[in-house]
Amino acid sequence: MTATTAWSALSDALATSTPPCAGDGRFTADTNEHDPALRQLCAGCPVRQQCREYGKTAPRGRAWGYYGGVVRRVTPQARTRAREAATT
């Protein structure tokens, strides 16, 4: 599966379901201090599978975050490249 098809599947799922993480900035915060609480929210999520698949296929320059209960961290180099790209 490609990132594009994974995003499309996630978007379709989000059109009919609202995940418990909606609007919760902790899922993309640059820290893992909320690990257990976030995993618990993901456990019963109606779009968990689509979210996890997107997290596995999304471009590597993306920020840290939770995708379907799985933590995705980026290397310091990728984080620096992402910040530089955002400022240009």
DSSP file (Angstrom, degrees, kcal/mol; ACC not computed):
  #  RESIDUE AA STRUCTURE BP1 BP2  ACC     N-H-->O    O-->H-N    N-H-->O    O-->H-N    TCO  KAPPA ALPHA  PHI   PSI    X-CA   Y-CA   Z-CA
    1    1 A M              0   0    0      0, 0.0     2,-0.2     0, 0.0     0, 0.0   0.000 360.0 360.0 360.0 140.6    0.0    0.0    0.0
    2    2 A T     >  -     0   0    0      1,-0.1     4,-2.5     0, 0.0     5,-0.2  -0.519 360.0-109.1 -94.0 166.2    1.2    3.5   -0.8
    3    3 A A  H  > S+     0   0    0     54,-0.4     4,-2.6     1,-0.2     5,-0.2   0.873 119.3  54.6 -60.8 -36.5    0.9    6.6    1.4
    4    4 A T  H  > S+     0   0    0      2,-0.2     4,-2.1     1,-0.2    -1,-0.2   0.929 111.1  42.1 -65.2 -46.3   -1.6    8.0   -1.1
    5    5 A T  H  > S+     0   0    0      2,-0.2     4,-2.2     1,-0.2    -1,-0.2   0.871 114.8  51.7 -70.3 -35.0   -3.9    4.9   -0.9
    6    6 A A  H  X S+     0   0    0     -4,-2.5     4,-2.3     2,-0.2    48,-0.3   0.909 110.6  48.5 -65.3 -41.3   -3.5    4.7    2.9
    7    7 A W  H  X S+     0   0    0     -4,-2.6     4,-2.9     2,-0.2    -2,-0.2   0.900 110.3  51.7 -64.9 -39.7   -4.4    8.3    3.2
    8    8 A S  H  X S+     0   0    0     -4,-2.1     4,-2.3     2,-0.2    -2,-0.2   0.915 110.5  47.8 -62.4 -43.7   -7.5    7.8    1.0
    9    9 A A  H  X S+     0   0    0     -4,-2.2     4,-2.1     2,-0.2    -2,-0.2   0.900 113.5  48.0 -64.2 -41.1   -8.6    4.8    3.1
   10   10 A L  H  X S+     0   0    0     -4,-2.3     4,-2.5    40,-0.2    -2,-0.2   0.923 110.9  50.8 -65.8 -43.9   -8.1    6.8    6.3
   11   11 A S  H  X S+     0   0    0     -4,-2.9     4,-1.1     1,-0.2    -2,-0.2   0.905 110.0  50.1 -59.8 -42.7  -10.0    9.8    4.9
   12   12 A D  H  X S+     0   0    0     -4,-2.3     4,-0.5     1,-0.2     3,-0.4   0.916 111.7  48.0 -61.6 -43.8  -12.9    7.6    3.9
   13   13 A A  H >X S+     0   0    0     -4,-2.1     4,-1.2     1,-0.2     3,-1.1   0.880 109.1  53.5 -65.0 -38.2  -13.0    6.1    7.4
   14   14 A L  H 3< S+     0   0    0     -4,-2.5    -1,-0.2     1,-0.2    -2,-0.2   0.723  96.8  67.6 -70.4 -20.2  -12.9    9.5    9.0
   15   15 A A  H 3< S+     0   0    0     -4,-1.1    -1,-0.2    -3,-0.4    -2,-0.2   0.742 115.2  26.4 -69.8 -22.3  -15.9   10.6    6.8
   16   16 A T  H << S+     0   0    0     -3,-1.1     2,-0.3    -4,-0.5    -2,-0.2   0.502 123.2  46.6-118.1  -7.9  -18.1    8.2    8.8
   17   17 A S     <  -     0   0    0     -4,-1.2    -1,-0.2    -5,-0.1     0, 0.0  -0.984  62.1-144.7-138.0 146.5  -16.4    7.9   12.2
   18   18 A T        -     0   0    0     -2,-0.3    -4,-0.1    -3,-0.1    -3,-0.0  -0.948  23.4-141.5-110.9 116.7  -14.9   10.3   14.7
   19   19 A P    >   -     0   0    0      0, 0.0     3,-1.7     0, 0.0    23,-0.1  -0.383  20.5-117.5 -75.0 155.3  -11.8    8.9   16.4
   20   20 A P  T 3  S+     0   0    0      0, 0.0    22,-0.1     0, 0.0    21,-0.0   0.670 112.4  62.3 -65.4 -15.0  -11.2    9.6   20.1
   21   21 A C  T >  S+     0   0    0     20,-0.1     3,-3.0     2,-0.1     6,-0.2   0.538  70.5 133.3 -86.8  -6.3   -8.0   11.6   19.2
   22   22 A A  T <  S-     0   0    0     -3,-1.7     3,-0.1     1,-0.3    -4,-0.0  -0.217  84.3  -0.7 -52.2 120.5   -9.9   14.2   17.2
   23   23 A G  T 3  S+     0   0    0      1,-0.2     2,-0.9     2,-0.0    -1,-0.3   0.479  97.4 129.9  79.2   3.5   -8.6   17.6   18.2
   24   24 A D    X   -     0   0    0     -3,-3.0     3,-1.7     1,-0.1     4,-0.2  -0.801  42.0-165.1 -95.7 104.2   -6.2   16.1   20.8
   25   25 A G  G >> S+     0   0    0     -2,-0.9     3,-1.3     1,-0.3     4,-0.6   0.615  76.7  80.8 -64.7 -13.9   -2.8   17.6   20.2
   26   26 A R  G 34 S+     0   0    0      1,-0.3     3,-0.3     2,-0.2    -1,-0.3   0.769  81.2  66.8 -64.5 -23.1   -1.0   15.0   22.3
   27   27 A F  G <4 S+     0   0    0     -3,-1.7    39,-2.1     1,-0.2    -1,-0.3   0.690 114.8  26.8 -74.1 -16.6   -1.2   12.6   19.4
   28   28 A T  T <4 S+     0   0    0     -3,-1.3    -1,-0.2    37,-0.2    -2,-0.2   0.267  91.8 125.6-124.8   9.4    1.3   14.8   17.4
   29   29 A A  S  < S-     0   0    0     -4,-0.6     2,-0.9    -3,-0.3    -3,-0.0  -0.305  71.5-115.2 -66.0 154.7    3.2   16.5   20.3
   30   30 A D  S    S+     0   0    0      2,-0.0     2,-0.3    33,-0.0    -1,-0.1  -0.221  90.1  71.5 -88.0  45.6    6.9   16.1   20.2
   31   31 A T        -     0   0    0     -2,-0.9     3,-0.2    -5,-0.2    -2,-0.1  -0.973  65.5-146.3-151.4 160.0    7.0   14.1   23.4
   32   32 A N    >   +     0   0    0     -2,-0.3     3,-1.7     1,-0.1    -2,-0.0   0.105  63.6 116.8-115.0  21.9    6.1   10.6   24.6
   33   33 A E  T 3  S+     0   0    0      1,-0.3    -1,-0.1     2,-0.1     0, 0.0   0.713  76.8  49.6 -64.4 -21.1    5.0   11.6   28.1
   34   34 A H  T 3> S+     0   0    0     -3,-0.2     4,-2.3     1,-0.2     5,-0.3   0.122  72.9 131.2-104.0  20.4    1.4   10.5   27.5
   35   35 A D  H <> S+     0   0    0     -3,-1.7     4,-2.3     1,-0.2     5,-0.2   0.853  70.5  42.2 -41.7 -61.4    2.3    7.1   26.1
   36   36 A P  H  > S+     0   0    0      0, 0.0     4,-1.9     0, 0.0    -1,-0.2   0.892 115.4  49.4 -61.9 -40.7   -0.1    4.8   28.1
   37   37 A A  H  > S+     0   0    0     -3,-0.3     4,-1.8     2,-0.2    -2,-0.2   0.893 112.2  48.1 -65.8 -39.6   -3.1    7.2   27.9
   38   38 A L  H  X S+     0   0    0     -4,-2.3     4,-2.2     2,-0.2    -1,-0.2   0.912 109.6  51.7 -69.3 -42.2   -2.7    7.5   24.1
   39   39 A R  H  X S+     0   0    0     -4,-2.3     4,-1.6    -5,-0.3    -1,-0.2   0.894 108.6  52.9 -59.8 -39.1   -2.4    3.8   23.5
   40   40 A Q  H  X S+     0   0    0     -4,-1.9     4,-0.7    -5,-0.2    -1,-0.2   0.904 108.3  49.3 -64.6 -42.2   -5.6    3.3   25.5
   41   41 A L  H >< S+     0   0    0     -4,-1.8     3,-0.6     1,-0.2    -1,-0.2   0.894 110.9  50.7 -63.4 -39.1   -7.5    5.8   23.4
   42   42 A C  H >< S+     0   0    0     -4,-2.2     3,-1.8     1,-0.2    -1,-0.2   0.817  93.8  75.4 -67.9 -30.0   -6.3    4.1   20.2
   43   43 A A  H 3< S+     0   0    0     -4,-1.6    -1,-0.2     1,-0.3    -2,-0.2   0.845 105.9  31.6 -55.4 -38.6   -7.3    0.6   21.4
   44   44 A G  T << S+     0   0    0     -4,-0.7    -1,-0.3    -3,-0.6    -2,-0.2   0.217  88.2 133.9-104.1  16.3  -11.0    1.2   20.8
   45   45 A C    X   -     0   0    0     -3,-1.8     3,-1.0     1,-0.1     4,-0.2  -0.440  52.3-144.4 -73.1 135.3  -10.7    3.6   17.9
   46   46 A P  T 3  S+     0   0    0      0, 0.0    -1,-0.1     0, 0.0     3,-0.1   0.655 101.7  40.1 -72.8 -14.6  -13.0    2.9   14.9
   47   47 A V  T 3> S+     0   0    0      1,-0.1     4,-2.6     2,-0.1     5,-0.2   0.140  79.3 117.9-116.3  18.7  -10.3    4.0   12.4
   48   48 A R  H <> S+     0   0    0     -3,-1.0     4,-2.8     1,-0.2     5,-0.2   0.895  74.3  48.9 -55.0 -47.9   -7.4    2.4   14.1
   49   49 A Q  H  > S+     0   0    0     -4,-0.2     4,-2.2     1,-0.2    -1,-0.2   0.920 114.2  44.8 -62.3 -45.2   -6.4    0.0   11.3
   50   50 A Q  H  > S+     0   0    0      2,-0.2     4,-2.2     1,-0.2   -40,-0.2   0.892 114.4  50.1 -66.3 -39.2   -6.5    2.7    8.6
   51   51 A C  H  X S+     0   0    0     -4,-2.6     4,-2.5     2,-0.2    -2,-0.2   0.924 110.8  48.8 -64.3 -45.4   -4.6    5.2   10.8
   52   52 A R  H  X S+     0   0    0     -4,-2.8     4,-1.8    -5,-0.2    -2,-0.2   0.913 110.5  51.0 -61.7 -43.2   -1.9    2.6   11.6
   53   53 A E  H  X S+     0   0    0     -4,-2.2     4,-1.3    -5,-0.2    -1,-0.2   0.907 110.3  49.2 -63.1 -41.4   -1.6    1.7    7.9
   54   54 A Y  H >X S+     0   0    0     -4,-2.2     4,-2.2   -48,-0.3     3,-0.5   0.923 108.1  54.6 -63.1 -42.8   -1.1    5.4    7.0
   55   55 A G  H 3< S+     0   0    0     -4,-2.5    -1,-0.2     1,-0.2    -2,-0.2   0.844 107.9  49.9 -59.2 -34.0    1.5    5.8    9.8
   56   56 A K  H 3< S+     0   0    0     -4,-1.8    -1,-0.2     1,-0.2    -2,-0.2   0.781 120.5  34.1 -74.5 -26.7    3.5    3.0    8.3
   57   57 A T  H << S+     0   0    0     -4,-1.3   -54,-0.4    -3,-0.5    -2,-0.2   0.575  88.6 112.7-107.8 -11.4    3.4    4.4    4.8
   58   58 A A  S  < S-     0   0    0     -4,-2.2     4,-0.0    -5,-0.1   -54,-0.0  -0.200  83.1 -79.6 -63.2 153.7    3.5    8.2    5.3
   59   59 A P    >   -     0   0    0      0, 0.0     3,-1.5     0, 0.0    -1,-0.1  -0.226  39.8-122.9 -53.8 141.8    6.6   10.1    4.2
   60   60 A R  T 3  S+     0   0    0      1,-0.3    -2,-0.1    -3,-0.1    18,-0.1   0.604 102.6  72.4 -67.4 -14.0    9.4    9.8    6.7
   61   61 A G  T 3  S+     0   0    0     13,-0.1    -1,-0.3    20,-0.1    13,-0.1   0.464  72.9 117.5 -81.2   0.7    9.7   13.6    7.3
   62   62 A R  S <  S-     0   0    0     -3,-1.5     3,-0.1     1,-0.1    20,-0.1  -0.249  71.3 -99.0 -68.6 157.1    6.5   13.7    9.2
   63   63 A A        -     0   0    0      1,-0.2    -1,-0.1    19,-0.1   -34,-0.1  -0.183  48.5 -78.2 -70.1 165.4    6.5   14.7   12.8
   64   64 A W  S    S+     0   0    0    -36,-0.1     2,-0.3    10,-0.1     9,-0.2  -0.251  71.8 130.0 -56.1 149.0    6.4   12.4   15.8
   65   65 A G  E     -A   72   0A   0      7,-2.0     7,-3.1    -3,-0.1     2,-0.5  -0.983  55.8 -86.3 177.1 176.8    3.0   11.0   16.5
   66   66 A Y  E     -A   71   0A   0    -39,-2.1     2,-0.4    -2,-0.3     5,-0.2  -0.894  31.8-177.3-103.9 133.1    0.7    8.1   17.2
   67   67 A Y  E >  S-A   70   0A   0      3,-2.4     3,-1.1    -2,-0.5    -2,-0.0  -0.897  75.1 -26.9-132.9 102.6   -0.8    6.3   14.3
   68   68 A G  T 3  S-     0   0    0     -2,-0.4     3,-0.1     1,-0.2   -16,-0.1   0.833 126.3 -48.0  62.9  33.5   -3.3    3.6   15.3
   69   69 A G  T 3  S+     0   0    0      1,-0.3     2,-0.5   -31,-0.1    -1,-0.2   0.452 115.5 113.1  88.3   0.9   -1.6    3.0   18.6
   70   70 A V  E <   -A   67   0A   0     -3,-1.1    -3,-2.4   -28,-0.0     2,-0.3  -0.914  64.8-129.6-110.3 131.0    1.9    2.8   17.2
   71   71 A V  E     -A   66   0A   0     -2,-0.5     2,-0.6    -5,-0.2    -5,-0.2  -0.594  18.9-162.2 -78.0 134.0    4.4    5.5   18.1
   72   72 A R  E     -A   65   0A   0     -7,-3.1    -7,-2.0    -2,-0.3     2,-0.3  -0.962  10.8-179.3-119.7 115.3    6.2    7.0   15.1
   73   73 A R        -     0   0    0     -2,-0.6     2,-0.3    -9,-0.2   -11,-0.1  -0.825  14.2-145.3-109.6 151.1    9.4    8.8   15.9
   74   74 A V        -     0   0    0     -2,-0.3   -10,-0.1   -13,-0.1   -13,-0.1  -0.832  24.9-103.8-113.1 155.9   11.6   10.5   13.4
   75   75 A T     >  -     0   0    0     -2,-0.3     4,-2.3     1,-0.1     5,-0.2  -0.348  33.7-110.5 -70.4 156.8   15.4   10.8   13.4
   76   76 A P  H  > S+     0   0    0      0, 0.0     4,-2.2     0, 0.0     5,-0.1   0.858 120.0  55.1 -56.0 -34.9   16.9   14.1   14.5
   77   77 A Q  H  > S+     0   0    0      2,-0.2     4,-2.4     1,-0.2     5,-0.2   0.917 107.9  47.4 -65.4 -42.9   18.1   14.6   10.9
   78   78 A A  H  > S+     0   0    0      1,-0.2     4,-2.4     2,-0.2    -1,-0.2   0.890 110.9  52.2 -65.5 -38.2   14.5   14.2    9.5
   79   79 A R  H  X S+     0   0    0     -4,-2.3     4,-2.2     2,-0.2    -1,-0.2   0.911 109.9  48.8 -63.6 -42.2   13.2   16.6   12.1
   80   80 A T  H  X S+     0   0    0     -4,-2.2     4,-2.5     2,-0.2    -2,-0.2   0.919 111.5  49.5 -63.5 -44.0   15.8   19.2   11.1
   81   81 A R  H  X S+     0   0    0     -4,-2.4     4,-2.5     1,-0.2    -2,-0.2   0.899 110.3  51.2 -62.0 -40.3   14.9   18.7    7.4
   82   82 A A  H  X S+     0   0    0     -4,-2.4     4,-1.8     2,-0.2    -1,-0.2   0.913 111.1  47.2 -64.3 -42.4   11.2   19.1    8.2
   83   83 A R  H  X S+     0   0    0     -4,-2.2     4,-1.1     2,-0.2    -2,-0.2   0.919 112.5  49.6 -64.8 -43.0   11.8   22.3   10.1
   84   84 A E  H  X S+     0   0    0     -4,-2.5     4,-0.6     1,-0.2     3,-0.4   0.898 110.3  50.4 -63.0 -40.2   13.9   23.7    7.4
   85   85 A A  H >< S+     0   0    0     -4,-2.5     3,-0.6     1,-0.2    -1,-0.2   0.851 107.2  55.0 -65.9 -33.8   11.3   22.8    4.8
   86   86 A A  H 3< S+     0   0    0     -4,-1.8    -1,-0.2     1,-0.2    -2,-0.2   0.757 107.7  49.6 -71.4 -23.9    8.6   24.6    6.8
   87   87 A T  H 3<        0   0    0     -4,-1.1    -1,-0.2    -3,-0.4    -2,-0.2   0.523 360.0 360.0 -94.4  -5.5   10.6   27.8    6.9
   88   88 A T    <<        0   0    0     -3,-0.6    -1,-0.2    -4,-0.6    -2,-0.2   0.445 360.0 360.0-102.2 360.0   11.3   28.0    3.2
